[in-house]
């Protein structure tokens, strides 16, 4: 059996291919030299034994550390209910807001936060308070509503059966 060979490449195609590969190699070498020249001073200044850690601020901080940060701060309205305070703190943490809890001698508490986060904190507080104002359904209310719905459905079924029998 004879194998069919692809037609040989012409010399021109080989030359173009070689020229293209050569151009790519030279470009890569130039890029490598350029990067090496720019990165070498940075690498020499970094001590190899130290590691760079990026720290993110914890959401809840002490009042002292928040004041020390030097940002414009704002106080929220007085929050007397501990349950509300817990839910507001949870909402702030979920949104990544940096805050602190300021406690007064009379037992009232306020949130201290950065001014730039004022809109988010106010939305969180209003969300918690509106959720609290919504009436919670009791088990008795749920059961009575279920009985009403089931009675309506039962009457619909009976009406359909009566109509079928009448035909």
N, C-alpha and C positions, 0 to 999 in steps of 0.2 A: 504494500500500500504506500501510496505517495502522500506526503503531508503537503498541505497547501500553505505556503508561507505568505505573510503579508508582503506587499511590494516594498522594496527597500526605500528608506527615506532619501530624499534628495539631499545633496550636500548643502543646499541653501537652507533647508529646514533645520538640519543639524546645526548649522552655524547660528541661526536665529535663536534656537533653543539654548545653545551654549552662551550666547551673548546675554540672553534674558536671565539665566541662572547666575552669570557673573555679576550683572548689575544688582541683583537681589542680594548676593553675598556681600558686595562692597557696601551697599546701603545698610545692611545689618551690622557690619563691622563699624561703620561710622557712627551709627546709633549707639552701639555698645560703648565706644570710646567716649562719646559725649555724655552718656549717663554715668559712666565710671568717673569722669572728671567732676561732675556735679554732685554725685553722691559721696565720694571719698571724704570730703571735709566733714560732712554730717556724720558719717560712720566713725571717723576718728575722734570726734568730740563726745560720742556716746560711750559711756563706760560699759563694757561687755557684761560685767557682773550685775549691773542694775537692770531691773525690768521696769517697763513703763506700764503703769496701771491707770486706767481711766476710771475715776470715781464719779459716781452719780450721787446727787444729793438724796438722802432719804426723805420721804414725804413728810414724816412727823419729826420735828426737831424741838430742841429746847428754845425757850424764848430768848435766852442769852445768845445762843449761836445764831439765831435768826436776826437779832439786832446787830450782832457783830458783822454779819455779812454786808451790811452797809447799804442795803437796797431800800427803796421807799416801801414802807409797810403800812398796812391798814388793819383796823380792828373791826370785827363783825359785831352784830348786835348781841346782846346778852342771851346766853343759852342756859336755861335753868334745868331742863330735863336731860338727864344723863343718857337716856335712850336716843334722844334726838342728836346729842353730841356724838355718840358712837356712829350713828348712821351718816352724819355729815362728814365725819373723819373718814369713813369708808368710801364715801363718794369722792372726797378730795384725793385720797390715795389712788383711786381708780383712774382719776384724770391726771395724776402726776403733779399735783399742786403741792408746793412746799409750804407747810404751815406749822404753827405751834399753838398750844392751848394755854391761855392766860387765866389763872385762877385768882379770884378775889377772896378777901377774908370772909366776906358774907356768904361764900359758897357758889356765887355765880361764876360762869365761865364764858370766855370769849375766844374766838379764833383770831390769831394774828397771822397774816399772810402778805405776800408781795402784792403791790398795787396792780401790777400787770395782770394778775390772776383774779382781779376783783369780779369780773363778769362771771367767770366760771364758778367761783365760790358762791356768789349770790344765786346763781342758777341751781347749784347743788343744795343750798339751804332751802330755797323755795320748793324744790322737788321733794325734799324730805318732809317739809311742813305740809305740802298739799297731799302727799301720800298719807300723812297722819290724819288729815281732815276728812279724807274719803271714808264714808261709813263702811265698816266691815260687816259682811253678812254673817249672821249667826247660823248655826246648824238648823235651828227651828225654821228660819226664813227659807233656807235652801230646801228643806223637806216640804214645806207648804207649797213652794213654787213647783217642786217636782210632782206633788200630788195633783196640782191644778193641771199641769201639762199632761200627765198620764190620764186624768179624767177626760180632758178634751180629746185626746187621741182615742180613748175607748168609745166616746160618743160618736166620733167620726166613723169608726169601724162598724158600730151598731147601725148607724144611718145607711152605710153602704150595703150592709146585709139586708136591711129592710127594703131598700130599693131593688136589690137583686130578687128578693122573694116576690116583690110586687110585679115584676116583669113576667 
